[in-house]
């Protein structure tokens, strides 16, 4: 017993082993709330069941075959990809520009960093409700202002031509703050000597930004790009709280369509099968992204 106690004490006296205790709660949470639901969704995809786990039972690949011929699913997939292709570049550009303007640790810059970061602290539902009230076609203050200057009958949340971009704007407005803060931290870590050398060589501030700053924070840009891309592919709250996928399914993303099938139409098995499409898409993007960007850095 004494020998066993000594071995245990010797094992846990090593910092690397103690670290396991600190990461164990996070790993446990990931297993419970990430891995287990993913495995459960994959298994449910082979069954015809409702929310109460009742139905025809095992149906094999029937749900997946039906999904391939579901035109509404393919439309939601295209909407999701379009959303990511528009939202992510806009957010990256906005974050980089603002970070370049707010790099110095002045009181004014610290104030604006806090202001820009505030929306990310709020829930997406609260942000969506706020913008829905602001842009409402009848009582929204934005439509009132436009009406006062002669622009009438603008329906931000029920127009097939502009509602999609309104949702993109809301998403960028809510989350650009975190990108800005990450870029600010990265830019502050760039050695000042590089900028001093560039000044001596006569480089302008714009040239320094593209020739010094961007290459030096490349890893941070890759991190933000990957995380924001994954986040944009999973957009749900803003759509659910503002447009409900309309008008005419122009804002119906893949996650929202999965929700509609699984919960509104009570087809949990089919909804689980659809969710596997998104899982496969995100997994593929992550693998390709990592191999192309981080693989080159390791070489």
N, C-alpha and C positions, 0 to 999 in steps of 0.2 A: 504493500500500500504506500509506504514511504517512497519507494523507488518510483512507483507510478506517479505520485504527486510531484516528485522532482522532475520527471520527464515532462509532465504537463506544464510545470512552472518554467522549465527550460524552453519548451515550445512556444509558450505565449510571451516569453521575454523578448522575442525577436520582433522588431517593428513590422516586418513584412507579414508576419502571422497575425499580429494584433490588428493590422489593417483589414483583415477579413471580417473581424467583428464589426467594424464601422460600416463596411459596405454591405453586410448581411441584410440589414433592414431594407435597403434599396433593392437588392436582388430579390428578396422575398416579395416586395410590392410589385416588381416587374413580373415575377412569375404568376402572381395572383391576378393582376389587373391587365397584363399584356399578353403573356404567353398562353395562359390557360384560355382566355376568351378567343384568341386566334385559333388555337387547336379546336375549341368547341365549335367555332363558326365553320371551320373546314369540315368537321364531322357532320354538322347539321346540314351542310350543303348536299349531302347524299340522302336526306330524308325529306319527305313531304309532311311538314308539321306546322302548327300554329304557335302562338306565343305560349300556349299551355302544354306544348310538346305532344299534342294530339294530332292525328291525321292518318294518312295511308301507310306511314312507316317508311321503310327503306325503299328508295326508288333508283338507286345507283346514280348514273350520270344524267338522269332525266332533267334535273334542274339546270345543269351546266349546258346541256344541249338546247334547252329552251332559251337560255340567256343569249346564246350565240345568234338566235333568230329574233331577238327582242330589239326592235328598232328604237324604242324609247331608251333602252340601255345604251345603245351606241350613240344616241344623241346626247345623253348625259355624260358619256365618256368624252365626246368631242367638246362639250361645254366646259368640262373640267380641265382638259388640256389647254383649251383656249384661255381659260381663266389664268392658269399657271403661266402661260407664255406672255400674257399681258401684265399680270400683277407683279410677278417676280422682278423683271427688268426695271419696271417703274420704281418699285420699292428700293431696289439696289442703287439706282441712280440718285434718288432722293436721299437715301441714307448716306451715300458717299459725299454728295455735295454739302449736306448739312454738317456732316462730321468734319469736313475740311474747314468749314466756317466756324466751328465750335471747338476746335482742338485746344486752343489756349485756355488755361485755367483762370479765367477772369470771372468775376461775380455774375456778370451778364450772361456769359456762356453757360455757367453752372445752372443758372435759373432756367434758361431755355432748354438745356438737356433734361431737366426735371419735368418741364412742361411737355416736351415731346414724348417723354417716357410714360406719362400718366395714362394715356389710352390703353396701353398694353396691360396695365394693372386692372383695368375695368374688364368685366366679363364681356364677351362678344355679344351676348344677348342684350345687355344694357346699352352697348354702343349701337346696336342695330335699332333698338326701340327709339333711341335719341334721334338718329338720322331719319327714321321713318316719320317721326313727328315733325322734324325739321323740313322734310321734303314732301309732306303730304299734299296731295293735289288740291284739297279743299281748305285745310286749316294750317298748312305748313308756312312758316315764315319766309322760306326761300321763294316759294311760289307767289307769296304776297309781294315780296320785293320785286320780282320779275314783272308781276302784273302792274306795279306802279310805274315801271319804265316802259310799259307797252308790250311786253312779251307775255302773252296770255295762253292759257290752256296747255301749260307744260305739265306733263304727267311723268315725273321722274321714276316712279315705281311701277308703272304699268304701260311701258312703251317698248315695243319689240326692238327699237333702234338704239335706245339709250339706257335702258334699265340694267343691262349687263355691265356696262361701264360704270354705272352708279354703284353697283355692288363691288366692282374692282376698286373704285375710289374709297369706299368704306373700309375695305380690307387693308388698303395701303395706309389710310389714315390711322387705323387702329394699331398697326404693327410696325410702322417704319421707325418708331422710337427705339425699339430694341436693336435694330440694325444700325441705327445712328450711334448708339452708345457703344456697341461692339467696335465699330469703325473708329470712333474717337479714342478708345483705349488702345487700339492697334496703332493709330497714327502717333499717339503720344510716346509709344515705345520705339519709334523710328529714331535712330541716332541723329542728333542735331548737326553733327559734323558733315553729314551728307548734304544737308541743305546749305551749310556754309560753303562747302566746296562748289555746289551748284551756283550759289550767288557769285562766287569769284569767277566762275566760268561764264557769267552773264545770262544764266537761265532765268526766264520769267517764272512767276508763281504757277502759272498754268502748266508750263513745261516741267517744272519740278513735281507737280502733282502727278502727271502721267509717267514721268521718267524715274522718279524717286519713290514717291508715296505708294503708288499702285503696286509696283514690283515688291516693295518691302512688306506690304500687308496682303500679299497674294493668298496665304494660307487662311487668313481671316475672311477674305472675300469668298474663298471656296467653302468655308464652313457656313457662312451666312447664306450663300447661294443654295447649298444642299438642304439646309434646314428649312429655309423659306419655300423651296420647291416642294418639299414633302408636305409642309403645312398648307400650301395653296391647293394641293391635290386633295386635301381632306376638309376643305371648306364646307361648313354645314350651318353653323349658328346664324351667320348673317343672312343666308338664304332663307332659312326656316323662319326667322323673325321679321323679314321684310317682304319678300316676294313670293314665298312658298313655291318656288320653281317657275313662276310665271314671269311675264306673260307668254303663253304659247310654248312653254318649256324652254325658253331662251336662257333661263338662269338655273335650270334644274341640274345640279351637279350629281356626280356619281354617288356620293355619300347621302345626299338628300333623297335620291331615287331609291337607294337601298333602304332608307328609313321608311319611305312610303310603302314599298313592297312588304317589308317585314312587319311593320307595326300598323300602318293605316289599313292595308289590305290583308293583314293577319296571315302572311305567308313567310314565316320565319325561315323555313328551309330554303326557299327561293332567294330571300334576301341575303341569307348567309352565303349562297353560291355567288351572288353578285359581288358581295364584299371581297371574295377571293380574287376577283378581277383587279380591284384596287390594290389589294395586297401584292399581287404579282407585279403590277405596274410599278409600285413604289420600290419593291425589292429589286426589280430590273434596273430602274433608274439609279438606285443607290450603288449597286454593284458596278454598273458602267461608269458612273461618276467617280467612284473611288479608284477604279482601275485606270481611268484616263488621267485624273489629276494627281491623286496621292501616289499612284504607282510610279509616275514620272519623277516625283520628288524623291522617292526612295532610291531610284536608280541614279 
